């Protein structure tokens, strides 16, 4: 356990964010490695795997439901120095992860084919269905990874999760060319191999992290008596986690709508958007790492009732995120095609992907503020305002996008500009709601407390 209620807030954020970013980078490499080898199978395979990969947003929504509630409640308990409460939350989170994993496995195998058919261009359905079938076990095991990693993050520990993510990505990197392209075996599995490689790697990650908890973790640990389902504790986890999961589900809906409205442009357009989206996710990693570190830092201080440090966590996270996002915007305005050409040299794919990145980069700063606000809502234990902010974009984006797609001269650029405008509105909504939440939960803060919030401990 690491005490985050003393010492410089900015330093604690950076110290936690760096290993989180490294872990997330390697996690993203799952998709990048698979996409690199799948790209050699053609545009239809890229489009199919990209469309099927949107199912990950559903899993992210559900894992956020589990992870956000776990981080918030464990960090509050740690801030109060209540180890028994932290341990109870962790064990109940593990139970929920097992239930969610079983449901994901059943849903993926029963409904995966129909899902891909509804999302992908006709030429891409076969590859997408094969990928999703073999990736479903990996999606189911994500819940176990999140439950274990979130409990550690709530206690201020992030290095073990980072190490496990690095190891699993290295394993995936070895397996991807073997299973996708048939290196050494001369039996290429194509898109199915991409899904199988990821599933095997995730399973190894769960095993590695489970061994760590069994042998090295002492603050929170698995205890059989605490694994019996306790509805009152589960409700507390879900009350915080469900709105956060709803946020990611809305992201899934928006991405799904984009795939649906552009499928008439063919697999090359879907491939360009899919690659551009993956690149954008990779670029966002440092900012997302800060947003993932903020709930633990602010959450422990909220539990300890050190409200000035909670406000300072927001200020530091927002400033760091803004600086990073401005730099990323400049990169995407300069040479966005370089990122796309790494995966595909097809002119139409490169044109769609590069145009997407150039236009969508204008909302990077707003996206950083949304991530920051979301992290602070999690720290305060009330994620409903964050859900309301996401819902505002669902209303402003989905209906106009569908209407635009029905116009005779509809173009992809119109969707990208609409996205920029609606993300900006969402950022403004998030800031207004967070300001209100600060007034309700933190109250006024003396100037002396603000001045000392970032002062090193003596």
C-alpha positions in Angstrom: 0.0 0.0 0.0 1.2 3.5 -0.9 -0.1 6.5 1.1 -1.1 9.3 -1.4 -2.3 11.7 1.2 1.1 13.3 1.8 3.7 14.8 -0.5 3.5 16.8 -3.8 0.3 16.0 -5.7 1.9 16.5 -9.2 4.8 14.2 -8.3 2.4 11.5 -7.1 0.3 11.8 -10.3 3.3 11.5 -12.5 4.8 8.6 -10.5 1.6 6.6 -10.9 0.9 7.7 -14.5 4.2 6.6 -15.9 3.9 2.9 -15.1 0.2 3.0 -16.0 1.1 4.6 -19.4 3.7 1.9 -20.0 1.2 -0.8 -19.2 -1.5 0.8 -21.4 1.0 1.2 -24.2 1.8 -2.5 -24.2 -2.0 -3.2 -23.8 -2.6 -1.2 -27.0 0.1 -3.1 -28.7 -2.2 -6.1 -28.6 -4.3 -4.4 -31.2 -1.4 -2.8 -33.1 0.5 -6.1 -33.5 -2.6 -7.9 -34.6 -3.6 -5.1 -37.0 -0.1 -5.1 -38.5 -0.2 -8.8 -39.5 -3.9 -8.7 -40.4 -3.2 -5.8 -42.7 -1.2 -8.2 -44.9 -4.5 -10.1 -45.5 -6.1 -7.2 -47.3 -8.6 -4.3 -46.8 -11.5 -6.7 -46.1 -9.6 -8.4 -43.3 -8.7 -5.0 -41.7 -12.2 -3.8 -41.9 -13.6 -7.0 -40.5 -11.2 -7.1 -37.5 -11.7 -3.4 -36.9 -15.5 -3.7 -36.9 -15.4 -6.8 -34.7 -13.0 -5.1 -32.4 -15.6 -2.5 -31.5 -17.0 -5.2 -29.2 -14.1 -4.3 -27.0 -16.0 -1.1 -26.2 -18.8 -3.2 -24.7 -16.3 -5.0 -22.6 -14.6 -1.8 -21.6 -17.9 -0.5 -20.5 -18.5 -3.5 -18.3 -14.9 -3.6 -17.0 -15.2 0.1 -16.2 -18.3 -0.7 -14.2 -16.2 -3.1 -12.1 -12.9 -1.3 -12.1 -14.1 2.3 -11.3 -16.2 1.1 -8.4 -13.3 -1.0 -7.0 -10.7 1.8 -7.3 -13.0 4.4 -5.7 -14.1 2.3 -2.7 -10.7 0.8 -2.1 -8.9 4.2 -2.3 -11.5 5.7 0.1 -10.9 2.8 2.5 -7.1 3.2 2.3 -7.5 7.0 2.9 -9.4 6.1 6.1 -6.8 3.5 7.0 -9.5 0.8 7.0 -7.8 -2.3 5.6 -10.7 -4.7 6.4 -13.0 -2.6 4.2 -10.5 -2.5 1.4 -10.1 -6.3 1.5 -13.9 -6.8 1.5 -14.3 -4.6 -1.6 -11.5 -6.4 -3.4 -13.0 -9.9 -2.8 -16.5 -8.9 -3.9 -14.9 -7.4 -7.0 -13.3 -10.7 -7.8 -16.7 -12.4 -7.5 -18.3 -9.9 -9.9 -15.5 -10.4 -12.4 -16.2 -14.2 -12.5 -19.9 -13.6 -13.1 -19.3 -11.0 -15.8 -16.7 -13.2 -17.5 -19.0 -16.1 -17.8 -21.8 -14.0 -19.3 -19.3 -12.5 -21.8 -18.2 -15.9 -22.9 -21.8 -17.0 -23.6 -22.8 -13.8 -25.3 -19.7 -13.7 -27.5 -20.1 -17.2 -28.8 -23.9 -17.1 -29.3 -24.3 -13.5 -30.7 -20.8 -12.6 -32.2 -21.7 -13.6 -35.8 -24.9 -11.5 -35.8 -23.0 -8.6 -34.3 -20.3 -8.5 -37.0 -22.9 -8.9 -39.8 -24.6 -5.8 -38.5 -21.4 -3.7 -38.3 -19.1 -4.7 -41.1 -19.2 -4.2 -44.9 -20.3 -7.4 -46.6 -16.8 -8.4 -47.8 -15.5 -8.1 -44.3 -17.9 -10.3 -42.4 -16.1 -13.6 -42.6 -12.8 -12.2 -41.2 -14.6 -10.2 -38.5 -16.6 -13.2 -37.3 -13.6 -15.5 -37.2 -11.6 -12.9 -35.2 -14.4 -12.3 -32.7 -15.1 -16.0 -32.1 -11.5 -16.7 -31.0 -11.1 -13.3 -29.2 -14.2 -13.9 -27.0 -12.3 -15.9 -24.3 -9.8 -13.1 -24.0 -12.6 -10.5 -23.6 -14.1 -12.7 -20.9 -10.8 -12.8 -19.0 -10.4 -9.0 -19.1 -12.7 -8.8 -16.0 -10.3 -10.8 -13.9 -7.4 -8.6 -15.0 -9.4 -5.4 -14.2 -10.6 -6.7 -10.7 -7.0 -7.5 -9.7 -5.4 -4.4 -11.2 -8.0 -2.0 -9.9 -7.6 -3.1 -6.3 -3.9 -2.6 -6.6 -4.4 0.9 -8.1 -6.7 1.9 -5.3 -3.9 1.1 -2.8 -1.5 3.2 -4.9 0.4 0.2 -6.4 0.6 0.1 -10.2 4.0 -1.6 -11.1 2.9 -5.2 -10.9 0.0 -4.6 -13.4 2.4 -2.9 -15.7 4.9 -5.8 -15.6 2.1 -8.3 -16.3 0.8 -6.2 -19.3 4.3 -6.0 -20.7 4.8 -9.8 -20.4 1.4 -10.6 -22.0 2.1 -8.3 -25.0 5.5 -9.8 -25.6 3.7 -13.2 -25.6 1.1 -11.8 -28.1 3.9 -10.4 -30.3 5.4 -13.9 -30.5 2.1 -15.6 -31.1 0.6 -13.2 -33.7 2.9 -14.0 -36.7 2.8 -17.7 -35.8 -1.0 -17.9 -35.7 -2.0 -15.2 -38.2 0.7 -15.7 -40.8 1.8 -19.3 -40.1 5.4 -18.5 -39.3 7.1 -21.8 -38.5 4.0 -23.8 -38.7 3.0 -23.2 -42.3 -0.7 -23.2 -41.2 -1.8 -19.6 -41.1 -5.1 -19.0 -39.3 -5.7 -15.5 -40.6 -8.0 -13.3 -38.7 -8.9 -16.2 -36.4 -5.2 -16.4 -35.4 -5.3 -12.8 -34.3 -8.1 -13.5 -31.9 -6.6 -16.7 -30.6 -3.2 -15.0 -30.0 -4.8 -12.3 -27.9 -6.9 -14.8 -25.9 -3.9 -16.9 -25.0 -1.9 -13.8 -23.9 -4.7 -12.5 -21.7 -5.0 -15.9 -20.1 -1.3 -15.8 -19.3 -1.7 -12.3 -17.8 -4.5 -13.4 -15.5 -2.3 -16.3 -14.3 0.7 -14.0 -13.7 -1.3 -11.5 -11.7 -3.0 -14.2 -9.7 0.4 -15.6 -8.7 1.5 -12.1 -7.6 -1.6 -11.8 -5.3 -1.1 -15.3 -3.9 2.6 -14.8 -3.1 3.4 -11.1 -2.7 0.4 -8.9 -2.0 -0.4 -8.4 1.7 -2.7 -5.3 2.0 -5.5 -6.9 0.0 -5.8 -10.6 -0.6 -8.2 -13.3 -1.5 -10.0 -14.7 1.5 -12.6 -17.5 1.0 -15.1 -16.2 3.6 -15.2 -12.8 1.8 -16.0 -14.4 -1.6 -19.6 -15.1 -0.7 -21.7 -12.6 -2.6 -22.8 -9.7 -0.4 -25.6 -7.7 -2.2 -25.0 -4.5 -0.1 -21.3 -4.3 -1.1 -22.1 -5.2 -4.7 -24.6 -2.3 -4.8 -22.0 0.1 -3.6 -19.5 -1.0 -6.3 -22.2 -0.8 -9.0 -23.6 2.6 -7.8 -20.2 4.1 -8.7 -19.3 1.8 -11.5 -22.5 1.6 -13.5 -22.5 5.2 -14.7 -18.8 4.9 -15.7 -19.6 1.7 -17.6 -22.5 3.6 -19.2 -19.9 6.2 -20.5 -18.0 3.5 -22.3 -21.1 1.9 -23.6 -22.1 5.3 -25.2 -18.7 5.4 -26.8 -19.4 2.0 -28.2 -22.7 3.3 -29.6 -21.1 6.3 -31.2 -18.3 4.2 -32.8 -20.9 1.7 -33.9 -23.0 4.4 -35.5 -19.9 5.7 -37.4 -19.2 2.2 -38.8 -22.9 1.9 -39.7 -23.1 5.3 -41.5 -19.9 4.8 -43.4 -20.2 1.2 -44.5 -21.7 2.3 -47.8 -18.3 3.7 -48.7 -16.8 0.2 -48.7 -14.2 -1.7 -46.7 -11.4 0.7 -47.6 -13.2 3.5 -45.8 -13.9 1.3 -42.7 -10.3 0.2 -42.8 -9.0 3.8 -42.8 -11.3 4.8 -40.0 -10.4 1.6 -38.0 -6.7 2.3 -38.3 -7.1 6.0 -37.5 -9.1 5.1 -34.4 -6.5 2.7 -33.2 -3.7 5.3 -33.8 -5.7 7.8 -31.8 -6.1 5.4 -28.9 -2.4 4.9 -28.9 -1.7 8.6 -29.0 -4.1 9.2 -26.0 -2.2 6.8 -23.7 -0.2 9.3 -21.7 -3.4 11.4 -21.1 -5.5 8.4 -20.2 -2.7 7.3 -17.8 -3.1 10.6 -16.0 -6.8 10.2 -15.9 -6.4 6.6 -14.5 -4.0 7.8 -11.8 -6.2 10.7 -10.7 -8.9 8.6 -9.0 -6.4 6.9 -6.8 -4.7 10.1 -5.7 -7.8 12.2 -5.3 -9.8 9.2 -3.9 -7.4 8.6 -1.0 -7.4 12.3 -0.2 -11.1 12.4 -0.4 -11.3 9.5 2.0 -8.9 11.3 4.3 -11.0 14.5 4.0 -8.0 16.5 2.6 -10.2 18.4 0.1 -7.6 20.9 -0.9 -5.5 18.1 -2.3 -8.5 16.8 -4.2 -8.8 20.1 -6.0 -5.1 20.3 -6.6 -5.3 16.8 -8.2 -7.8 18.2 -10.7 -5.7 21.3 -11.5 -2.5 19.3 -12.0 -4.2 16.6 -14.1 -5.9 19.2 -16.3 -2.7 21.1 -16.9 -0.6 18.1 -17.7 -3.3 16.7 -20.0 -3.7 20.0 -21.8 0.0 20.2 -22.5 0.2 16.6 -23.8 -2.9 17.0 -26.0 -1.7 20.2 -27.6 1.6 18.5 -28.6 -0.4 15.5 -30.1 -2.6 18.0 -32.0 0.4 19.5 -33.6 1.8 16.1 -34.6 -1.5 15.1 -36.2 -1.8 18.4 -38.1 1.7 17.9 -39.5 2.0 14.4 -40.9 -1.0 12.2 -40.0 -0.5 9.9 -43.0 2.7 8.5 -41.5 0.7 6.7 -38.8 -1.7 5.2 -41.3 1.0 4.1 -43.8 2.6 2.0 -41.1 -0.4 -0.4 -41.5 -1.6 0.1 -45.1 -0.2 1.7 -48.3 -3.6 1.6 -50.1 -4.2 5.2 -51.2 -7.9 5.2 -50.3 -7.2 3.7 -46.8 -4.4 6.2 -46.2 -6.6 9.2 -47.4 -9.5 8.3 -45.1 -7.3 7.6 -42.0 -5.1 10.7 -42.4 -8.0 13.0 -43.0 -9.8 11.5 -39.9 -6.7 12.1 -37.7 -6.1 15.7 -39.0 -9.7 16.8 -38.4 -10.4 14.8 -35.2 -7.2 16.2 -33.6 -8.9 19.5 -33.1 -10.9 17.9 -30.2 -7.9 16.4 -28.5 -7.7 19.2 -25.9 -11.4 18.9 -25.1 -11.0 15.1 -24.9 -8.2 15.5 -22.3 -10.5 17.7 -20.1 -13.3 15.1 -20.4 -10.8 12.4 -19.2 -9.7 14.6 -16.3 -13.2 15.3 -15.2 -14.2 11.7 -15.4 -11.3 10.7 -13.2 -12.3 13.2 -10.5 -15.9 12.1 -10.6 -14.7 8.6 -9.9 -12.5 9.9 -7.0 -15.5 11.6 -5.4 -17.6 8.4 -5.7 -20.3 9.9 -7.9 -19.9 9.1 -11.6 -23.5 10.0 -12.5 -22.5 13.5 -13.7 -19.9 11.9 -16.0 -22.6 9.7 -17.5 -24.8 12.7 -18.0 -22.0 14.4 -19.9 -21.6 11.4 -22.2 -25.3 11.3 -22.7 -25.2 14.9 -23.9 -22.9 13.8 -26.8 -25.0 10.8 -27.6 -27.9 13.2 -28.2 -25.8 15.8 -30.2 -24.0 13.3 -32.4 -26.0 10.2 -33.2 -29.2 11.8 -34.6 -27.3 14.4 -36.7 -25.0 11.7 -38.0 -27.8 9.5 -39.1 -29.6 12.4 -40.8 -26.4 13.5 -42.6 -25.9 9.9 -43.9 -29.3 10.2 -45.7 -28.4 13.3 -47.6 -27.5 12.9 -51.3 -24.0 14.4 -51.1 -23.0 12.9 -47.7 -19.3 12.7 -47.1 -17.0 11.2 -44.4 -15.6 14.7 -43.6 -19.0 15.8 -42.3 -19.0 13.0 -39.7 -15.5 14.0 -38.5 -16.4 17.7 -38.1 -19.6 16.8 -36.3 -17.6 14.7 -33.9 -15.2 17.6 -33.1 -18.2 19.9 -32.4 -20.0 17.5 -30.1 -16.8 16.6 -28.1 -16.2 20.3 -27.4 -19.8 20.6 -26.1 -19.3 17.5 -23.9 -16.1 19.0 -22.4 -17.9 22.2 -21.4 -20.7 20.1 -19.9 -18.2 18.0 -17.9 -16.5 21.1 -16.5 -19.8 22.7 -15.4 -20.9 19.5 -13.7 -17.6 18.9 -11.9 -17.6 22.5 -10.6 -21.0 21.8 -9.2 -19.9 18.5 -7.6 -16.9 20.2 -6.0 -19.2 22.8 -4.4 -21.5 20.1 -3.1 -18.9 17.6 -1.8 -15.8 19.7 -0.9 -17.2 23.1 0.0 -15.0 26.2 0.2 -11.3 25.6 0.7 -9.1 28.1 2.7 -6.3 29.8 0.7 -3.8 28.4 3.2 -4.9 24.8 2.4 -4.6 25.5 -1.4 -1.1 26.8 -0.9 0.0 23.7 1.0 -1.6 21.1 -1.2 1.4 20.6 -3.4 4.1 21.2 -0.7 6.5 18.3 -0.1 6.0 16.4 3.2 8.6 17.1 5.9 
